[in-house]
Amino acid sequence: MANQSPLPGLFGALSDPTRFAVVEQLAGGPASVSELAAPHDMAGPSFLKHLNVLERAGLVTSVKVGRVRTVSLVPDALESIEAWVKAHRARWEHRLDRLGAFLAEDEKS
């Protein structure tokens, strides 16, 4: 099977507001599960499901020491999103430049 892009899984994981907020919080550094769950009004098992989605997508990792599970962001996962955005941005900028040139030429006529 061909090597599939991780992007659908990454975007799917980030599409949920709770998971997006967790990633935003982790951008400031690692945090315990209880610290991450505190701002969200949901039961622990429901919150853990969100963390599992993020972990399966490769956005976060976790380590358990004693009773505390600490979650960290995986920066490399975000690099593939950044590359995708840059590629699409370059394509659209090129198209807009061509449109601008066309419109400028049309004004001269």
Backbone bond lengths (Angstrom), bond angles and torsions (degrees), N, CA, C in turn:
res aa  C-N    CA-C-N  psi(-1)  N-CA   C-N-CA  omega(-1)  CA-C   N-CA-C  phi
1 M - - - 1.451 - - 1.532 108.77 -
2 A 1.304 116.95 142.95 1.460 122.20 180.00 1.527 110.25 -67.15
3 N 1.318 115.36 153.69 1.455 121.06 178.59 1.527 109.43 -68.08
4 Q 1.317 117.12 115.02 1.461 120.89 -177.02 1.520 110.74 -85.92
5 S 1.293 115.67 148.01 1.455 122.00 178.53 1.526 110.17 -70.77
6 P 1.327 116.99 141.15 1.460 120.22 176.11 1.530 112.77 -79.77
7 L 1.323 116.93 -6.73 1.468 120.17 -172.37 1.520 114.92 -59.97
8 P 1.324 121.18 -43.88 1.469 118.23 178.85 1.529 112.84 -58.23
9 G 1.334 116.48 -41.01 1.463 119.55 177.79 1.514 112.38 -66.42
10 L 1.331 116.41 -38.63 1.467 120.18 179.02 1.520 110.98 -66.37
11 F 1.335 116.41 -48.08 1.465 119.26 179.98 1.520 111.10 -65.81
12 G 1.334 117.02 -37.17 1.464 120.37 177.18 1.512 111.33 -62.02
13 A 1.325 116.28 -43.88 1.467 119.94 179.27 1.520 111.40 -64.35
14 L 1.324 116.54 -39.18 1.467 120.43 -178.10 1.518 113.37 -79.75
15 S 1.324 117.80 -10.69 1.466 120.20 -176.03 1.525 113.13 -72.15
16 D 1.312 117.05 -18.69 1.460 120.25 179.00 1.533 109.68 -86.39
17 P 1.339 118.77 132.01 1.466 121.13 -177.79 1.531 113.83 -58.53
18 T 1.322 117.94 -37.01 1.465 120.24 179.65 1.522 110.20 -66.00
19 R 1.322 116.58 -47.50 1.460 119.66 -179.06 1.524 111.26 -66.17
20 F 1.326 116.66 -38.32 1.462 119.85 177.24 1.535 110.24 -61.37
21 A 1.332 116.37 -42.95 1.475 121.02 179.02 1.526 110.91 -63.12
22 V 1.317 117.40 -37.78 1.462 120.67 178.36 1.524 110.06 -63.99
23 V 1.319 117.38 -44.79 1.467 120.81 178.72 1.525 110.11 -62.67
24 E 1.319 116.80 -41.48 1.468 120.40 177.08 1.529 110.66 -60.58
25 Q 1.322 116.99 -42.47 1.460 120.78 179.77 1.531 110.27 -65.22
26 L 1.324 116.61 -41.11 1.461 120.66 -178.99 1.527 112.80 -70.38
27 A 1.320 117.52 -17.35 1.464 120.01 175.77 1.523 110.57 -61.60
28 G 1.331 116.28 -23.36 1.466 120.99 177.44 1.512 113.38 -84.97
29 G 1.335 117.55 -6.17 1.456 121.30 178.76 1.516 110.82 133.29
30 P 1.319 116.30 168.41 1.467 121.16 -179.27 1.527 111.27 -60.47
31 A 1.338 115.26 154.06 1.462 120.97 179.91 1.520 109.09 -149.68
32 S 1.316 115.36 155.30 1.457 119.46 176.43 1.524 109.20 -75.36
33 V 1.322 115.29 160.65 1.462 120.14 178.64 1.530 110.03 -59.45
34 S 1.313 117.61 -40.69 1.469 119.68 -179.60 1.527 111.34 -65.63
35 E 1.329 118.39 -36.61 1.466 121.10 176.23 1.525 110.94 -65.55
36 L 1.325 115.88 -40.46 1.459 120.05 -179.99 1.525 111.66 -69.59
37 A 1.314 116.60 -35.86 1.468 120.72 -176.95 1.519 112.91 -77.30
38 A 1.329 117.42 -24.81 1.472 121.55 -173.26 1.527 114.69 -50.93
39 P 1.330 120.53 -45.39 1.469 119.35 -177.37 1.526 114.88 -75.24
40 H 1.325 117.39 -5.14 1.467 120.71 -173.86 1.523 110.18 -108.47
41 D 1.310 115.70 130.05 1.452 122.04 -178.39 1.524 110.07 -87.27
42 M 1.341 115.14 78.21 1.471 118.97 178.60 1.525 108.62 -154.57
43 A 1.309 114.68 161.32 1.462 121.08 178.75 1.529 110.11 -68.20
44 G 1.321 115.46 153.29 1.457 121.47 -179.31 1.517 114.24 -53.85
45 P 1.348 118.54 -48.30 1.466 118.70 179.81 1.529 112.99 -60.63
46 S 1.315 116.87 -36.50 1.468 120.08 177.97 1.524 110.55 -65.31
47 F 1.327 116.37 -41.24 1.454 119.76 179.15 1.528 110.66 -66.30
48 L 1.324 116.63 -39.58 1.465 120.15 179.01 1.522 111.84 -62.52
49 K 1.333 117.19 -31.97 1.462 120.11 175.53 1.521 110.46 -62.26
50 H 1.332 116.56 -39.43 1.470 120.27 177.31 1.529 110.44 -63.08
51 L 1.328 116.68 -43.48 1.462 119.67 178.98 1.521 111.04 -63.84
52 N 1.324 117.12 -37.44 1.466 120.41 178.05 1.525 111.40 -63.50
53 V 1.319 117.42 -39.16 1.472 120.74 177.52 1.528 109.44 -62.62
54 L 1.328 117.05 -44.44 1.464 120.64 179.49 1.529 111.17 -63.82
55 E 1.321 115.86 -38.33 1.465 119.43 -179.44 1.530 111.03 -70.47
56 R 1.326 118.13 -42.33 1.471 121.34 177.93 1.530 111.23 -62.56
57 A 1.332 116.40 -33.30 1.467 120.49 178.80 1.527 111.64 -76.29
58 G 1.326 116.86 -10.62 1.458 120.60 179.83 1.512 114.32 84.58
59 L 1.333 116.96 13.33 1.467 120.51 -179.27 1.519 113.12 -83.10
60 V 1.333 117.08 -28.31 1.462 120.79 -178.70 1.524 110.07 -136.12
61 T 1.314 114.54 158.69 1.459 122.15 170.15 1.520 107.09 -128.53
62 S 1.328 115.92 160.42 1.454 118.90 178.05 1.517 109.89 -139.52
63 V 1.326 114.42 151.39 1.457 122.65 178.92 1.516 107.25 -134.08
64 K 1.331 115.57 134.03 1.460 119.57 179.19 1.525 109.08 -106.18
65 V 1.325 115.10 124.59 1.462 121.99 175.52 1.517 106.16 -123.41
66 G 1.320 116.41 112.11 1.463 119.77 -175.17 1.513 109.34 66.15
67 R 1.316 115.73 -123.76 1.466 121.02 179.71 1.526 113.10 -97.67
68 V 1.312 116.65 -2.32 1.466 120.07 -174.75 1.526 110.51 -104.27
69 R 1.324 115.67 124.59 1.461 121.68 174.07 1.528 107.35 -101.57
70 T 1.328 115.61 121.27 1.465 121.84 179.98 1.519 108.91 -104.95
71 V 1.317 115.66 131.71 1.460 122.64 -177.24 1.528 108.70 -108.99
72 S 1.333 115.48 137.73 1.464 121.76 179.31 1.517 109.82 -129.30
73 L 1.315 115.29 149.38 1.462 122.30 175.91 1.530 109.10 -76.18
74 V 1.319 116.98 145.37 1.470 122.46 174.68 1.525 106.65 -103.60
75 P 1.346 117.23 97.91 1.471 120.15 -175.01 1.522 114.05 -58.72
76 D 1.335 118.43 -33.15 1.463 120.44 -178.78 1.523 112.10 -60.89
77 A 1.331 117.19 -30.52 1.468 120.20 179.12 1.524 110.40 -64.12
78 L 1.310 116.48 -35.37 1.462 120.36 -179.17 1.526 111.64 -75.12
79 E 1.335 116.92 -21.50 1.463 120.11 179.34 1.525 111.95 -64.88
80 S 1.337 117.30 -35.50 1.461 118.72 178.95 1.527 110.83 -68.77
81 I 1.327 116.97 -33.58 1.468 120.11 175.52 1.524 109.60 -67.51
82 E 1.320 116.11 -43.20 1.462 120.52 179.43 1.530 111.21 -60.57
83 A 1.326 116.95 -42.96 1.469 120.53 179.14 1.522 110.73 -63.74
84 W 1.332 117.04 -40.26 1.463 121.27 179.38 1.531 110.48 -63.48
85 V 1.330 116.67 -44.72 1.468 121.12 -179.93 1.530 110.08 -63.65
86 K 1.318 116.90 -44.00 1.469 120.26 179.76 1.524 111.37 -61.39
87 A 1.320 116.69 -42.38 1.465 119.97 -179.63 1.524 110.93 -63.80
88 H 1.305 116.87 -44.11 1.463 119.70 179.87 1.514 111.65 -70.72
89 R 1.305 116.75 -35.40 1.458 119.84 177.62 1.532 110.31 -63.81
90 A 1.324 116.80 -43.97 1.467 120.55 179.41 1.524 110.54 -61.11
91 R 1.325 116.42 -41.30 1.464 120.34 179.17 1.526 110.73 -62.15
92 W 1.332 116.79 -45.74 1.471 119.57 -178.87 1.526 112.02 -70.48
93 E 1.318 117.61 -35.09 1.461 119.38 176.67 1.528 110.16 -63.89
94 H 1.332 116.51 -40.04 1.461 120.54 177.35 1.533 110.21 -62.25
95 R 1.318 117.18 -44.48 1.469 120.51 179.33 1.523 111.13 -63.91
96 L 1.323 116.82 -40.52 1.464 119.75 179.64 1.524 111.16 -68.68
97 D 1.333 117.04 -35.67 1.467 120.11 175.78 1.522 110.30 -62.51
98 R 1.352 116.20 -42.77 1.462 119.88 177.92 1.520 111.34 -63.91
99 L 1.327 116.80 -39.98 1.460 120.61 177.91 1.527 110.04 -63.89
100 G 1.334 116.73 -43.00 1.465 120.53 178.54 1.518 111.87 -61.04
101 A 1.319 116.30 -41.79 1.463 119.94 178.48 1.519 110.68 -65.85
102 F 1.324 117.00 -40.62 1.466 121.28 178.34 1.525 110.51 -62.30
103 L 1.326 116.88 -45.43 1.464 120.61 -178.90 1.532 111.20 -66.76
104 A 1.339 116.64 -37.94 1.462 120.30 178.18 1.544 109.97 -65.33
105 E 1.321 116.40 -40.22 1.467 121.10 177.96 1.530 110.27 -66.25
106 D 1.341 115.91 -39.45 1.466 120.94 179.68 1.525 111.38 -64.87
107 E 1.339 117.06 -34.33 1.461 120.57 178.77 1.532 111.74 -68.80
108 K 1.328 116.17 -32.04 1.466 120.88 179.47 1.523 111.21 -69.99
109 S 1.328 117.34 -29.10 1.465 121.17 -175.48 1.492 112.27 -74.65
